[in-house]
Amino acid sequence: IPPQKYVVKARISQAIVLLMNDEKIYNISYKVGYDNPKSFARAFKRETGLSPQDYKSLHYLTIHKK
């Protein structure tokens, strides 16, 4: 796996953890190393097939059911 691809995958994996902890998307983008939330959203969608908001909407309730 090329180094750049590895970095992107690691960033998106960390972003998913933060999304499931109810962190704000714009904060996540900076925490995982993106300078711009739009760049983060594009990279996230390329890797997961969903926008960060759609991913959160789809998976958050599944994880946090009572």
Phi, psi and omega in degrees: 000130180297148182304319181297319179295320178299316180298315180298314180298320179295318179296316182291322176299317178293322179298322179297318177300315180293323177299319182286346175265015175065031176282148178290141185298319181294327175291320179301315183303319179287321181297326182265007169105013176262140179278343187222127179301329179291322176296318177300314182299320178296315180296319180299315180295321177300320184279323188252342184086358180227153172290161178303319180294317178295319178300314180297314180300321183286320189256337187298312183293328178298319182282325187256025175294146179271000000 
